[in-house]
């Protein structure tokens, strides 16, 4: 079953308040056919040394909970 971008965008909204609170944001770049979501961290999150942890412990965790078909979340530049 294909993952719809709208589902992913809706799930990303649940992470944005935390990211924006620290001066950052997240942009959905692509959803691949094999369940990989590609995102771009923006603002303060883009250059933060903790970006990988934010990506895995916040964004990926929330997305997988909301859209179980997602296999992983990757950051793209």
PyMOL commands that set and color helices and strands:
alter all, ss='L'
color gray80, all
select helices_A, chain A and resi 5-21+51-66
alter helices_A, ss='H'
color red, helices_A
select strands_A, chain A and resi 24-31+36-43+72-75
alter strands_A, ss='S'
color yellow, strands_A
deselect
rebuild
show_as cartoon
